[in-house]
Amino acid sequence: MARTAFSWTEVFERTGRSLRGSEIREMLSVTERPGVISFGGGLPAPELFPIAGLRAAFDAVLREDGAGALQYGPTTGHRPLRELIAQRLGRRGIECSPDDVLITTGSQQALDLLGRVLAAPHSPVLVESPGYVGALQAFRAFELEPVGLPMDADGLIVDGVARWLDGRRSLGAPPPAFLYTVATYQNPSGVTLSPDRRLELLDCATAFGVPVIEDDPYSELRYDGPPTPSLRALPGGEDVIYLGTFSKVLAPGLRLGWVVAPRPVIDRLVIAKQGADLHTDGLAQRGALRFCLDNDLDAHVIRLREVYRERRDAMLDALRECLPDGTTWTEPAGGMFTWVTLPAGLDSRDVLKRALANDVAFVPGTAFHVNGGGERSLRLNFTNSTPERIWEGIGRLARSL
Amino acid sequence: MARTAFSWTEVFERTGRSLRGSEIREMLSVTERPGVISFGGGLPAPELFPIAGLRAAFDAVLREDGAGALQYGPTTGHRPLRELIAQRLGRRGIECSPDDVLITTGSQQALDLLGRVLAAPHSPVLVESPGYVGALQAFRAFELEPVGLPMDADGLIVDGVARWLDGRRSLGAPPPAFLYTVATYQNPSGVTLSPDRRLELLDCATAFGVPVIEDDPYSELRYDGPPTPSLRALPGGEDVIYLGTFSKVLAPGLRLGWVVAPRPVIDRLVIAKQGADLHTDGLAQRGALRFCLDNDLDAHVIRLREVYRERRDAMLDALRECLPDGTTWTEPAGGMFTWVTLPAGLDSRDVLKRALANDVAFVPGTAFHVNGGGERSLRLNFTNSTPERIWEGIGRLARSL
């Protein structure tokens, strides 16, 4: 029988799903050509990875517990790693037991799992605008509908959140499925939710019955000022769903993150994770644990802070020196990004075309907005380039304006 | 302000989602107590993991390309690993290029990603009955509705599939989103789809426009007879979506699987994977690759076959010797499982209670059926126990009947 070509177009049309890729990841693959200075990705500095320590750790695990590391493991994760995480979080005011911790395949997987257990398809979910693109992508896979909330230099404008929730309640609609925030050194803006607003946000979430997801990959990368307490560590924060990761303080390639959540949420996440990937790589879990037991992760983080602080300072100095009047930017006290707003009349997508011709890359602000906006903005990463490259790259950016 | 407890029950009710855990994984955690001989899990034999070779491979990767292994990587996977997989598959008649291969976080993730890209919520999907529980769990997370298709000793009854599809078409309904099959040494039944039926199934899928997913974790674990060609390797099989894994031939703990699919499907899977976990552990990918380059994986598989063949034979001999008349079972030519049918009047769930009291465990057949059935059946794994333990365990099982 003659074979006719299969129509994948028809199959995809029947699904009714529109899958949107990340503009950022697509753009980054374009900018991998040699000579380009990229402020586009959210990459840590690979020259700071503690390779020797990790090499010794993985070797010890395979020598001493190879069969355990290589066999199927529990969906919740390797218990001694969950104990270590609970202990480390306790020192930062986040009280939890190992049973409150679920190991995930990077924080990205936590977003994916939360999208499926906390929300009905087509429910609204509250996100920051601008906000983390990977979260939008995860939530949209489950047909959730992100609503972008405005921010200022102190983070999410909580008054606005309360008004939005009040308006929705007055229409008799159920609350949104959850509110998602990167409260500290936010991606992409670099801003931090102020201590007062943190308390207001918790009050507001409780009053309206809205679960809060606090994604906290950056708080250990602190360059100035006192640490801001996590939402989860504050009075009234016991029900906050807290996401952490080894990606920014150890190595992202291992794909190790975690969720701390109330037990009923953990129970559902575990069931969802069974279907998603059974469990996270057992060798990677044991390797990271062993690294932390045999090395001083805090000392490593202090070293990261020193190097990244210098890079942030170079970035801010170069912006002051090179960019034209009318350009503004945030001054992040930590994390990996600064957020630049161009003078009126410029569109960062047009600027990107000229910038790429000048061998420098960034992510246009539009990528981070749910419902339009960000045309004059752009995100710059400062952790993946040396001060010299930062100066050179910002010079090229200035010539592209 | 006084804090009231957050109502997670209300939050979960609003989602309208019913998340069902795997009975199997729940049961297995019960049977981890010492002294129990478990035929329940689908575990490979940990004493056969090539730990020394993997230890050398991971050490070489961290020594020579530590920064590459530990940094964020491409969503599609490490290209040299995709090249190796395409090359190995080519030797088994599965012609594909590295661009047709996507690395996944175990095959389980491939099922999760396919559930989201191939089907609209509430679409029917065709599965084998009995069938692989993890696939049902993955598909249900996206609100898909599995329809169980009957099997016999030659696998899926393809005539029945064609009649079902014809009936549906005569009602004017669109075809189901896909058909999912473990065609070779099936989990849980141990049966293999016959060569003739393979060709019929491909014809039928083409005629009705139904994508076929072939999940093939076991075909390298062949103990008797000639290899059965993969659906993907047959004429007319070019559009089959093929899933493979290192879990059964190398080590499951690393969570390394792959999908081979037509380019439009790969493109969508990559977008879905960005949202699910960004990419699979880069160190694990490079470690497995290096192991394959520095060692002879085929020789390792031959060793696995020898040991597992002996265990299968012990299982079949013990069943013949110990189980009462009226009991039947499949005689798998490969893979990890045999499927036992008890005499009329017995329910395997009741038998399990007595078996656990006698310190032996298995999975009742009901767990593998979509729409009821399997009360008289049970699944036995033979790869995770020595012949001595198999004889002892089947003796205990016989005493529980």
Interface residues (C-beta under 8 A of the other chain):
Chain A: M1 R3 T4 F6 S7 W8 T9 E10 V11 F12 R14 T15 G16 R17 L19 R20 G21 S22 R25 S29 G41 L43 P44 P46 E47 F49 I51 L54 R55 F58 D59 L62 R63 G66 A67 G68 A69 L70 Q71 Y72 G73 P74 T75 T105 G106 Q108 Q109 L111 D112 R116 V117 L118 A119 A120 P121 S123 G134 Q137 A138 R140 A141 E143 P174 A177 D203 T206 G209 P211 P235 G236 E238 D239 S247 A251 P252 G253 L254 R255 P262 P264 V265 R268 V270 I271 A272 Q274 G275 A276 D277 L278 H279 T280 D281 G282 L283 A284 G287
Chain B: M1 R3 T4 F6 S7 W8 T9 E10 V11 F12 R14 T15 G16 R17 L19 R20 G21 S22 R25 S29 G41 G42 L43 P44 P46 E47 F49 I51 L54 R55 F58 D59 L62 R63 G66 A67 G68 A69 L70 Q71 Y72 G73 P74 T75 T105 G106 Q108 Q109 L111 D112 R116 V117 L118 A119 A120 P121 S123 G134 Q137 A138 R140 A141 E143 P174 A177 D203 T206 G209 P211 P235 G236 E238 D239 S247 A251 P252 G253 L254 R255 P262 P264 V265 R268 V270 I271 A272 Q274 G275 A276 D277 L278 H279 T280 D281 G282 L283 A284 G287
